[in-house]
């Protein structure tokens, strides 16, 4: 009688667990400099997502803005961050990871101090008040610094990981930021309740002071961990490990690339027409804002197409002398822009969910601790992202994008049934699984197709659709909230089921389009694995 052979499923599970252990084991041996990127990223995740969770409430109750105008502030902050990456993403490649991270954190700390001061000193309230202007300056500093910080962090992951640990490296930094975001709910809610009397009307100003102090700690930690010596040793270690993993042919190709002559410098931007298009865009945007504020009476349907033409003109002037620019690649452009509909669900994590929990569940523990419930998704991402990345490291990127976006978008229909805490928790769980399936792989794909020395630039370019997502979603989210989830004291009906049905249909555009375009995309994907 022969021994029973293990089934194919058992063999596959053992192989997967073995690969998982090997990948995590190699990552734990990564250079110390990598942890100088990762650990401060936890604190920054706490502060950044903590601010996003309370910013709408701060604008509404402290600064006395309407829901619509609060949405615009959200759009300026989140969209501004992504636009700043386009402007400053390449700077991290020039001044180095260490200096970029420390400088960005220092400027962010200053900005957050100004926001805290705006709520501490009596400066009036409302749009255009000194309080609003001081808050706006603080947010502008924070936004600008973020344009340097995030590309530098991902450039650091690329710099301090080898081919075996790269996938898990990108997943871990994405997960650690979400871990910090989860803890922000506890920091914010407890601080808010403890300091309501000292910082009326709701204690949110005290939360901003706490966040400024945490940012200071993160900047000091970055400088202490990533010294020049540690950075040099990390680069040498990664180079040794990479050569050991590579085939002789790959090492020969790398050596040839290192001694190859420098590429021809890109032609300069046609500055005068480019600045002209930018000026026209800003002018039309100013008229749009004034019309929405009732200062002018021009029709929106006339202004928005003009604004779109002006922005496209500026982009064309930038690209027309750059035949090798990624935006000249149709498949690359489709791949990053088709993710905009499903990415609206990310934006609703701070544009809609805090309002939804605070108002649709008013009088319950969910409403009292809305910050905690708003940040359950980041905790799940912290757990799921590295695990799913390790299990799917060899899977085709495009297929992972299809499966991940489907899993992320479909659960939104659960919220269309109506306000129910259990359905909300199930939505968060399933949506987080989908996010963990595709988002880190997308970031890895963008970083790894970048030419040597242009990682920060490509990360900024890859974030451009995210900029559009934030801006577009912020333009209508305040209106939708005011209509379908108004303040309880107004006595208006709450119709959140209709709101979430609309958002579910929008999100489903991405996975459906990815499926329809799969054959066309397969012909030109730069990176398949």
JOMODA-V106520 format. One record per pair of residues at least 24 apart in sequence whose ideal C-beta (glycine too) atoms are under 7 Angstrom apart, sorted by sequence separation. I is the first residue (numbers start at 0). GAP is how many residues later the second one is. If there is no record, write none. Layout:
BEGIN
i=I gap=GAP
i=I gap=GAP
END
This chain:
BEGIN
i=113 gap=24
i=114 gap=24
i=111 gap=26
i=280 gap=26
i=283 gap=26
i=406 gap=26
i=407 gap=26
i=110 gap=27
i=113 gap=27
i=406 gap=27
i=407 gap=27
i=110 gap=28
i=348 gap=28
i=280 gap=29
i=404 gap=29
i=110 gap=30
i=111 gap=30
i=279 gap=30
i=280 gap=30
i=403 gap=30
i=406 gap=30
i=109 gap=31
i=110 gap=31
i=276 gap=33
i=280 gap=33
i=403 gap=33
i=404 gap=33
i=106 gap=34
i=107 gap=34
i=110 gap=34
i=402 gap=34
i=403 gap=34
i=276 gap=36
i=277 gap=36
i=106 gap=37
i=107 gap=37
i=276 gap=37
i=399 gap=37
i=400 gap=37
i=106 gap=38
i=107 gap=38
i=399 gap=38
i=273 gap=40
i=276 gap=40
i=103 gap=41
i=399 gap=41
i=400 gap=41
i=273 gap=43
i=103 gap=44
i=104 gap=44
i=272 gap=44
i=273 gap=44
i=396 gap=44
i=102 gap=45
i=103 gap=45
i=269 gap=47
i=99 gap=48
i=100 gap=48
i=103 gap=48
i=379 gap=48
i=383 gap=48
i=387 gap=48
i=396 gap=48
i=268 gap=49
i=379 gap=49
i=383 gap=49
i=387 gap=49
i=100 gap=51
i=269 gap=51
i=376 gap=51
i=380 gap=51
i=384 gap=51
i=388 gap=51
i=99 gap=52
i=100 gap=52
i=375 gap=52
i=379 gap=52
i=383 gap=52
i=266 gap=54
i=376 gap=54
i=380 gap=54
i=96 gap=55
i=365 gap=55
i=376 gap=55
i=380 gap=55
i=384 gap=55
i=91 gap=56
i=265 gap=56
i=61 gap=57
i=90 gap=57
i=68 gap=58
i=88 gap=58
i=96 gap=58
i=360 gap=58
i=83 gap=59
i=87 gap=59
i=91 gap=59
i=96 gap=59
i=359 gap=59
i=83 gap=60
i=86 gap=60
i=87 gap=60
i=91 gap=60
i=360 gap=60
i=63 gap=61
i=62 gap=62
i=63 gap=62
i=64 gap=62
i=76 gap=62
i=80 gap=62
i=83 gap=62
i=84 gap=62
i=88 gap=62
i=92 gap=62
i=96 gap=62
i=79 gap=63
i=83 gap=63
i=91 gap=63
i=341 gap=63
i=344 gap=63
i=80 gap=65
i=84 gap=65
i=76 gap=66
i=80 gap=66
i=84 gap=66
i=341 gap=66
i=341 gap=67
i=344 gap=67
i=62 gap=68
i=62 gap=69
i=62 gap=72
i=159 gap=74
i=158 gap=76
i=161 gap=76
i=160 gap=77
i=418 gap=77
i=448 gap=77
i=159 gap=78
i=448 gap=78
i=161 gap=79
i=162 gap=79
i=417 gap=79
i=447 gap=79
i=118 gap=80
i=161 gap=80
i=416 gap=80
i=163 gap=81
i=415 gap=81
i=162 gap=82
i=444 gap=82
i=161 gap=83
i=415 gap=84
i=118 gap=85
i=119 gap=85
i=414 gap=85
i=415 gap=85
i=118 gap=86
i=344 gap=86
i=411 gap=88
i=415 gap=88
i=115 gap=89
i=118 gap=89
i=411 gap=91
i=412 gap=91
i=115 gap=92
i=411 gap=92
i=114 gap=93
i=115 gap=93
i=408 gap=95
i=411 gap=95
i=111 gap=96
i=115 gap=96
i=408 gap=98
i=111 gap=99
i=112 gap=99
i=408 gap=99
i=111 gap=100
i=408 gap=101
i=408 gap=102
i=108 gap=103
i=111 gap=103
i=404 gap=105
i=405 gap=105
i=108 gap=106
i=404 gap=106
i=107 gap=107
i=108 gap=107
i=401 gap=109
i=404 gap=109
i=104 gap=110
i=108 gap=110
i=40 gap=112
i=401 gap=112
i=104 gap=113
i=105 gap=113
i=400 gap=113
i=401 gap=113
i=104 gap=114
i=36 gap=116
i=101 gap=117
i=104 gap=117
i=36 gap=119
i=36 gap=120
i=101 gap=120
i=397 gap=120
i=100 gap=121
i=101 gap=121
i=346 gap=122
i=350 gap=122
i=36 gap=123
i=342 gap=123
i=346 gap=123
i=350 gap=123
i=397 gap=123
i=339 gap=125
i=343 gap=125
i=351 gap=125
i=359 gap=125
i=33 gap=126
i=335 gap=126
i=338 gap=126
i=342 gap=126
i=346 gap=126
i=350 gap=126
i=354 gap=126
i=358 gap=126
i=361 gap=126
i=32 gap=127
i=33 gap=127
i=397 gap=127
i=97 gap=128
i=336 gap=128
i=339 gap=128
i=358 gap=128
i=30 gap=129
i=335 gap=129
i=339 gap=129
i=343 gap=129
i=351 gap=129
i=355 gap=129
i=358 gap=129
i=29 gap=130
i=354 gap=130
i=396 gap=130
i=29 gap=131
i=44 gap=131
i=52 gap=131
i=396 gap=131
i=40 gap=132
i=44 gap=132
i=48 gap=132
i=395 gap=132
i=396 gap=132
i=43 gap=133
i=44 gap=133
i=97 gap=133
i=395 gap=133
i=37 gap=134
i=41 gap=134
i=44 gap=134
i=45 gap=134
i=49 gap=134
i=53 gap=134
i=359 gap=134
i=29 gap=135
i=33 gap=135
i=37 gap=135
i=40 gap=135
i=44 gap=135
i=45 gap=135
i=48 gap=135
i=52 gap=135
i=325 gap=135
i=393 gap=135
i=36 gap=136
i=40 gap=136
i=43 gap=136
i=44 gap=136
i=359 gap=136
i=41 gap=137
i=42 gap=137
i=45 gap=137
i=49 gap=137
i=25 gap=138
i=26 gap=138
i=37 gap=138
i=41 gap=138
i=45 gap=138
i=49 gap=138
i=25 gap=139
i=61 gap=139
i=60 gap=140
i=355 gap=140
i=22 gap=141
i=26 gap=141
i=45 gap=141
i=60 gap=141
i=26 gap=142
i=61 gap=142
i=23 gap=144
i=22 gap=145
i=57 gap=146
i=56 gap=147
i=53 gap=150
i=53 gap=153
i=347 gap=155
i=343 gap=159
i=50 gap=160
i=49 gap=161
i=343 gap=162
i=344 gap=162
i=343 gap=163
i=46 gap=164
i=340 gap=165
i=341 gap=165
i=340 gap=166
i=46 gap=167
i=45 gap=168
i=46 gap=168
i=340 gap=168
i=341 gap=168
i=340 gap=169
i=341 gap=169
i=42 gap=171
i=338 gap=171
i=337 gap=172
i=42 gap=174
i=43 gap=174
i=42 gap=175
i=337 gap=175
i=337 gap=176
i=39 gap=178
i=188 gap=180
i=39 gap=181
i=38 gap=182
i=39 gap=182
i=188 gap=182
i=187 gap=183
i=188 gap=183
i=333 gap=183
i=35 gap=186
i=184 gap=186
i=185 gap=186
i=334 gap=186
i=184 gap=187
i=35 gap=189
i=184 gap=189
i=34 gap=190
i=35 gap=190
i=184 gap=190
i=330 gap=190
i=183 gap=191
i=31 gap=193
i=32 gap=193
i=181 gap=193
i=330 gap=193
i=180 gap=194
i=181 gap=196
i=32 gap=197
i=180 gap=197
i=181 gap=197
i=31 gap=198
i=32 gap=198
i=178 gap=199
i=177 gap=200
i=178 gap=200
i=181 gap=200
i=32 gap=201
i=177 gap=201
i=30 gap=202
i=31 gap=202
i=30 gap=203
i=177 gap=203
i=178 gap=203
i=177 gap=204
i=30 gap=206
i=174 gap=206
i=175 gap=206
i=30 gap=207
i=174 gap=207
i=174 gap=210
i=173 gap=211
i=174 gap=211
i=170 gap=214
i=171 gap=214
i=170 gap=215
i=167 gap=218
i=170 gap=218
i=167 gap=221
i=166 gap=222
i=167 gap=222
i=166 gap=226
i=173 gap=265
i=173 gap=266
i=77 gap=269
i=170 gap=269
i=173 gap=269
i=169 gap=270
i=169 gap=273
i=169 gap=274
i=73 gap=276
i=73 gap=277
i=166 gap=277
i=169 gap=277
i=165 gap=278
i=70 gap=280
i=153 gap=289
i=157 gap=289
i=153 gap=293
i=52 gap=297
i=56 gap=297
i=157 gap=297
i=51 gap=298
i=55 gap=298
i=55 gap=299
i=154 gap=300
i=52 gap=301
i=153 gap=301
i=154 gap=301
i=151 gap=304
i=150 gap=305
i=153 gap=305
i=150 gap=308
i=150 gap=309
i=53 gap=317
i=52 gap=318
i=52 gap=321
i=52 gap=322
i=48 gap=326
i=48 gap=329
i=92 gap=360
i=92 gap=361
i=92 gap=362
i=92 gap=363
i=91 gap=364
i=92 gap=364
i=23 gap=366
i=89 gap=366
i=22 gap=367
i=88 gap=367
i=89 gap=367
i=88 gap=368
i=19 gap=370
i=22 gap=370
i=88 gap=370
i=89 gap=370
i=19 gap=371
i=88 gap=371
i=84 gap=374
i=85 gap=374
i=15 gap=375
i=84 gap=375
i=85 gap=375
i=84 gap=378
i=85 gap=378
i=81 gap=381
i=81 gap=382
i=81 gap=384
i=82 gap=384
i=81 gap=385
i=78 gap=388
i=81 gap=388
i=78 gap=391
i=77 gap=392
i=78 gap=392
i=74 gap=395
i=78 gap=395
i=74 gap=396
i=77 gap=396
i=74 gap=399
i=73 gap=400
i=74 gap=400
i=71 gap=402
i=70 gap=403
i=70 gap=406
i=70 gap=407
i=69 gap=408
i=67 gap=410
i=66 gap=411
i=67 gap=411
i=66 gap=414
i=67 gap=414
i=66 gap=415
END
